[in-house]
Structure formats: C-alpha cells, structure tokens
Amino acid sequence: MIPDEASIAAAQAYEDYLVAAVFGPWARRVVDLGAPKPGETVLDVACGTGIGARFVAPMISPMGCIISTDVDAGMIAVAQKSAEAANLPADVRLNWHVIPAEQQSVDNAAVDLCLYMQGPQFVTDPPVAMKAVHRALKPGGRLAASMWNEMPTNKGHYAIAEALAARGIKPAMKPFSMGNPAVARSLFAKAGFDITYFDTGEFTATFSSVNEFVSGVAAGAPATRHAIAQLSPEDHGAFISDVQETLAEFVTANGVALPTSAHLILAHR
C-alpha cells in the first residue's frame, strides 16, 4: 500500500513531536523488559514509526531479524526512513509490513520475542490480535508490552480531554480504554499467555510549553487531532487557556513536566 502525503505528514509529526518526549522512553522500558538477544527474531506489532526496531537492532546483532507491522502505511514509510537514517547493523534483517494486527504476518511458532507497545488498545479486535501474537511466538517465546494506565493518571491527555468535553466534544478515549489493570491482564490471560511480570510505571514527559504539548498531540495523535479539529476558531483560544490552567501545577522554569503512567507486561507462551 502506497501512503498518501497526508498520512506521511501525520506520521512524521508523531515521530517528531511525540516519540522523543513520550513514546521513546516507554519503548526503551519495554525493549529492556523483553531482553532481546543476538540472533533472535523479533516481531514488532503496531510498530508506529519504528522506535522499537531502532532500539532492538543493535541488541540482536549479529544475524537477528525484526518484522515490523502497522496498519498505517504512513507510519511504515516514516519508520523505514528513520531506520535508514539510524545506521543500524547491516547484519540485522528489517522487514516492514502494512497489515492489521489481527492478521498474522509470520509463520506459527517463528518468533522469539514480540513487542506490542501501546498497541493492544488501539487495534480493531484486541482479543483476535493477541491470539495472533500467541500463535506467532515459539513455545516459551516472550511478549513484552505496554498499555496506557487510566486517563486521569496521564495528566496532559486528561487536561485535553476535560477541556474538549467541556465544549461538548467527545475526547479520544481509546488510548486509555484498557487502563484498568484487571482489563489489561485479562486480555493476555484469555489469549493463553502466562503473565510473568505486570507493573504500572510512571515517566515524566517534558515539553517546552503547554502549547507545544497540545500542538504535538494535535499533530501526531490521530484521534485527538480529529477531536481538536472540531473546535471553532472562537473556542480554540479558550480551550488552550483551560488546558494551561489545568496543567499550571506542572509548569517549570524550563517548560512543562507531565506525568504519564502505563502498564508494563512480560508474558510467555
């Protein structure tokens, strides 16, 4: 599938505004939890702009393989471009597929480690997608994943959601739809996984200002972008003011430091 310019631009905004500040640090925690080893085959489901591949490649050299999948062709295009610029080890094979998480991209029992970073809650059918991951893993294979905790624990997104709701606009809830720990655990257990580690962690994401944070989310997060786009020009200024007021306690001399919270899971087939 050939991506259009709009999808590439949105994916590049996601990479530029959100990966370094938010998704990259969480991805590093997931990758370290999965502990990739030289020569392993790694499946990165819902890979986004490929930060997982960029972290994993040096760890599975020599002769490792990374299979990265995402339903968004723009994300895959930016992921490939970013991987090329990162000068990753030449002896690690990188494969990219535009495919839904529910469709299996590898043979059964072919993968040593699967990464599923902030993906389970976004796919169309989470149980089907999780079972596809289970089939792809070798017996004893590892699944390292992350899922956002409930929205109020992610202060920046919560402030945006509250300001949108106050104006009669439904905020983007899907990113936090599996924030309840029991719901998150159930998704893995019902797919047949043995959960060996489950913890809820925190990370403080820093931005130069509240405006930069809102602009980054509006540019790089599709669901929130569509919600914010529903604001009238007259409402937009008041919306920003409300977000700034809610996040005032997190403003520092260097910008704004926003608490984020997510579940980290390690499971085995």
LINWO-V457390 format. One record per pair of residues at least 6 apart in sequence whose ideal C-beta (glycine too) atoms are under 6 Angstrom apart, sorted by the first residue. I is the first residue (numbers start at 1). J is the second residue. D is the distance in Angstrom with one decimal. If there is no record, write none. Layout:
BEGIN
i=I j=J d=D
i=I j=J d=D
END
This chain:
BEGIN
i=1 j=73 d=4.5
i=1 j=98 d=4.7
i=3 j=73 d=3.7
i=3 j=74 d=4.3
i=3 j=77 d=4.9
i=7 j=74 d=3.0
i=8 j=74 d=4.6
i=8 j=77 d=5.4
i=11 j=49 d=5.9
i=11 j=74 d=3.9
i=11 j=75 d=4.6
i=11 j=78 d=4.2
i=12 j=78 d=5.3
i=13 j=219 d=3.7
i=13 j=220 d=4.2
i=14 j=220 d=3.5
i=15 j=49 d=4.2
i=15 j=78 d=5.5
i=17 j=216 d=3.2
i=17 j=219 d=5.7
i=17 j=220 d=4.8
i=18 j=216 d=5.6
i=18 j=220 d=4.6
i=19 j=51 d=5.5
i=21 j=205 d=5.0
i=22 j=205 d=4.7
i=24 j=51 d=5.4
i=25 j=203 d=5.3
i=26 j=146 d=5.5
i=26 j=262 d=5.9
i=27 j=51 d=4.7
i=27 j=52 d=5.7
i=27 j=117 d=5.3
i=30 j=117 d=5.0
i=30 j=144 d=4.9
i=30 j=146 d=5.0
i=31 j=55 d=4.5
i=31 j=56 d=5.9
i=33 j=144 d=4.7
i=33 j=264 d=6.0
i=33 j=266 d=5.2
i=34 j=113 d=5.0
i=34 j=142 d=5.6
i=34 j=144 d=3.2
i=36 j=42 d=5.9
i=36 j=56 d=5.0
i=36 j=59 d=4.2
i=36 j=60 d=4.9
i=36 j=113 d=5.7
i=38 j=60 d=5.9
i=39 j=63 d=4.9
i=39 j=64 d=5.5
i=40 j=60 d=5.0
i=40 j=64 d=5.4
i=40 j=112 d=4.0
i=40 j=113 d=5.9
i=41 j=65 d=4.6
i=41 j=111 d=5.3
i=41 j=112 d=5.3
i=42 j=56 d=5.4
i=42 j=66 d=4.9
i=42 j=113 d=4.8
i=43 j=67 d=4.9
i=43 j=111 d=4.5
i=43 j=114 d=4.5
i=43 j=136 d=5.8
i=44 j=52 d=4.3
i=44 j=53 d=5.9
i=44 j=68 d=4.4
i=44 j=115 d=4.6
i=45 j=69 d=5.7
i=45 j=101 d=5.1
i=45 j=116 d=4.9
i=45 j=119 d=5.6
i=46 j=70 d=5.7
i=46 j=101 d=5.5
i=46 j=119 d=3.0
i=47 j=68 d=4.0
i=47 j=70 d=5.0
i=48 j=75 d=5.3
i=49 j=75 d=5.7
i=49 j=78 d=4.7
i=49 j=79 d=4.9
i=49 j=82 d=5.9
i=50 j=68 d=5.9
i=50 j=79 d=3.0
i=50 j=82 d=5.6
i=50 j=83 d=5.5
i=52 j=115 d=4.8
i=53 j=66 d=4.8
i=53 j=68 d=5.2
i=53 j=83 d=5.8
i=54 j=86 d=5.0
i=56 j=66 d=5.8
i=57 j=88 d=4.1
i=57 j=89 d=5.7
i=57 j=92 d=4.6
i=60 j=92 d=5.9
i=61 j=89 d=3.8
i=61 j=91 d=5.6
i=61 j=92 d=5.2
i=62 j=91 d=4.5
i=63 j=91 d=5.7
i=64 j=92 d=4.8
i=65 j=93 d=4.4
i=66 j=94 d=5.4
i=67 j=95 d=4.7
i=67 j=106 d=5.9
i=68 j=96 d=5.3
i=69 j=97 d=4.6
i=69 j=99 d=5.1
i=69 j=105 d=5.1
i=70 j=76 d=5.4
i=71 j=100 d=4.8
i=73 j=98 d=4.7
i=76 j=96 d=5.1
i=76 j=98 d=5.3
i=80 j=96 d=5.6
i=83 j=94 d=5.9
i=97 j=105 d=5.0
i=99 j=105 d=5.4
i=101 j=123 d=4.4
i=101 j=129 d=3.8
i=102 j=125 d=5.3
i=102 j=128 d=4.6
i=102 j=129 d=4.8
i=104 j=132 d=4.7
i=106 j=136 d=5.0
i=108 j=135 d=5.0
i=109 j=138 d=4.9
i=111 j=136 d=4.7
i=111 j=137 d=5.2
i=111 j=141 d=5.9
i=112 j=141 d=5.6
i=113 j=142 d=4.8
i=114 j=133 d=5.1
i=114 j=143 d=4.7
i=115 j=144 d=5.7
i=116 j=145 d=4.1
i=117 j=146 d=5.1
i=118 j=146 d=5.6
i=120 j=126 d=5.3
i=120 j=147 d=5.6
i=121 j=147 d=5.6
i=121 j=177 d=5.0
i=121 j=178 d=4.4
i=123 j=129 d=4.5
i=126 j=187 d=5.8
i=130 j=187 d=5.7
i=130 j=191 d=4.0
i=131 j=191 d=4.9
i=134 j=191 d=4.9
i=134 j=192 d=5.2
i=134 j=269 d=5.8
i=137 j=269 d=4.3
i=139 j=269 d=6.0
i=141 j=269 d=4.9
i=142 j=268 d=5.8
i=143 j=267 d=4.6
i=144 j=266 d=5.5
i=145 j=265 d=4.6
i=146 j=262 d=5.0
i=146 j=264 d=5.5
i=147 j=178 d=5.2
i=147 j=184 d=5.3
i=147 j=263 d=4.9
i=148 j=175 d=5.3
i=148 j=176 d=5.0
i=148 j=179 d=5.8
i=148 j=262 d=5.1
i=149 j=179 d=4.9
i=149 j=200 d=5.7
i=149 j=261 d=3.9
i=149 j=262 d=5.6
i=150 j=176 d=5.9
i=150 j=179 d=3.5
i=151 j=158 d=5.2
i=151 j=176 d=4.1
i=152 j=158 d=5.2
i=153 j=261 d=3.8
i=154 j=260 d=5.1
i=154 j=261 d=5.9
i=155 j=258 d=5.3
i=155 j=259 d=5.1
i=156 j=213 d=5.5
i=156 j=258 d=4.1
i=159 j=243 d=4.8
i=159 j=246 d=4.0
i=159 j=247 d=5.1
i=160 j=243 d=5.9
i=161 j=171 d=3.5
i=163 j=239 d=5.0
i=163 j=242 d=4.1
i=163 j=243 d=5.0
i=164 j=171 d=4.5
i=164 j=227 d=5.4
i=165 j=171 d=5.8
i=167 j=235 d=5.6
i=169 j=227 d=5.5
i=169 j=230 d=5.1
i=171 j=227 d=5.7
i=172 j=223 d=3.4
i=172 j=224 d=4.6
i=172 j=227 d=5.6
i=178 j=184 d=5.0
i=184 j=263 d=5.2
i=188 j=195 d=5.5
i=188 j=267 d=5.1
i=193 j=267 d=3.8
i=194 j=268 d=4.9
i=195 j=267 d=4.8
i=196 j=266 d=5.3
i=196 j=268 d=5.9
i=197 j=266 d=3.9
i=198 j=265 d=5.4
i=199 j=264 d=5.2
i=200 j=263 d=5.3
i=201 j=264 d=5.5
i=202 j=261 d=5.0
i=203 j=260 d=5.2
i=204 j=257 d=5.0
i=204 j=259 d=5.7
i=205 j=258 d=4.9
i=205 j=260 d=5.4
i=206 j=255 d=5.8
i=206 j=257 d=5.2
i=207 j=213 d=4.2
i=207 j=255 d=5.5
i=207 j=256 d=5.3
i=208 j=255 d=4.4
i=209 j=255 d=5.7
i=210 j=244 d=4.8
i=210 j=247 d=5.3
i=210 j=256 d=5.2
i=214 j=243 d=5.9
i=217 j=224 d=5.1
i=218 j=225 d=5.2
i=218 j=228 d=4.8
i=231 j=239 d=5.6
i=250 j=256 d=5.3
i=250 j=257 d=5.5
i=250 j=258 d=5.6
END
